[in-house]
Amino acid sequence: MKTFLALYMAPVESFAEWMKMPPEQQKSGMEAWTTWMQEHERSFVEEGAQLGTTTRVTAEGVSDVKNEIGGYSIVQAASAKDAVKIFDDSPHLQMSGAWVELMECLPMPSP
């Protein structure tokens, strides 16, 4: 099995809209998320988490920035095609302009 990092992406404005939704609508969305996670639980190495504010650290200094990453998960699948299938019915894709980015986690090279 291969391991993949899944990043839950959407425009910054879409995440802001989600936070303004009435609590009952947010609850409904989270129930759909929980059901989807349970349906695919064998694929998840780590359920992951929502992500908060971003601090960028560079050689020139530190700054607060905004990005389009709302959360992450780590999944396992036989191939990238199989990893994509896990997210075909993800509730995250119901958010305006949302997408999921998948990247295979490769082993660190030996020294």
C-alpha positions in Angstrom: 0.0 0.0 0.0 1.1 3.6 -0.7 0.4 6.5 1.6 -1.1 9.8 0.4 -1.5 13.2 2.0 -4.9 14.7 1.2 -5.3 18.5 1.4 -8.8 19.8 1.6 -8.8 23.0 -0.5 -11.2 25.8 -1.2 -11.1 29.5 -1.9 -10.6 31.5 1.3 -14.0 33.1 0.8 -15.7 29.6 0.8 -14.2 28.8 4.2 -15.4 32.2 5.5 -18.9 31.4 4.2 -18.8 28.0 6.0 -18.0 29.7 9.3 -21.0 32.1 8.9 -23.5 29.3 8.4 -26.1 28.7 11.1 -25.0 26.0 13.6 -27.7 23.5 12.4 -26.3 23.7 8.9 -22.8 23.3 10.1 -23.9 20.3 12.2 -25.6 18.7 9.1 -22.3 19.2 7.1 -20.3 17.6 9.9 -22.7 14.6 10.1 -22.2 14.0 6.4 -18.4 14.3 7.0 -18.6 11.7 9.8 -20.7 9.3 7.8 -18.3 9.6 4.8 -15.2 9.0 7.1 -16.8 5.9 8.6 -17.6 4.5 5.1 -13.9 4.9 4.2 -12.3 4.3 7.6 -10.2 1.4 6.4 -8.4 3.8 4.0 -7.5 6.4 6.6 -4.2 6.2 8.3 -4.9 9.5 10.1 -8.2 11.3 9.9 -6.3 14.6 10.1 -7.8 17.9 11.2 -9.0 21.3 10.2 -6.2 23.8 10.0 -6.1 27.2 11.5 -4.2 30.4 10.7 -1.0 30.2 8.7 2.4 31.7 9.7 5.0 31.7 6.9 8.7 31.5 8.0 11.3 32.4 5.4 15.0 33.5 5.5 13.7 37.1 5.3 11.3 36.8 8.3 7.9 35.7 9.6 4.5 36.8 8.3 0.9 35.8 8.7 -0.6 34.7 5.4 -3.9 33.2 4.1 -4.0 30.1 1.9 -6.6 27.8 0.5 -5.8 24.8 2.7 -8.7 23.9 5.1 -7.5 20.6 6.5 -5.7 17.4 5.8 -5.9 13.6 6.1 -3.5 10.7 5.4 -4.9 7.8 3.5 -3.5 4.5 2.1 -4.3 3.0 -1.2 -2.8 0.6 -3.7 -2.3 3.4 -6.3 -3.0 7.1 -6.9 -6.1 6.1 -8.9 -7.4 4.1 -5.9 -6.7 7.1 -3.6 -8.7 9.4 -5.9 -11.7 7.0 -5.6 -11.8 7.5 -1.8 -12.6 11.2 -2.4 -15.1 10.9 -5.3 -18.0 11.3 -2.8 -16.3 13.5 -0.2 -18.7 16.0 1.4 -15.9 18.5 1.1 -16.5 18.7 -2.6 -20.0 20.2 -1.9 -18.3 23.4 -0.6 -18.3 26.2 -3.3 -15.1 25.9 -5.4 -13.7 23.1 -3.3 -11.1 20.5 -4.3 -8.9 17.8 -2.8 -5.2 17.6 -3.6 -3.5 14.2 -3.2 0.2 13.7 -2.9 2.0 10.4 -2.5 4.2 10.3 0.7 7.6 9.1 -0.4 10.2 7.6 1.9 13.1 9.9 2.9 16.3 9.0 1.0 19.0 7.3 3.0 22.1 9.3 3.8 
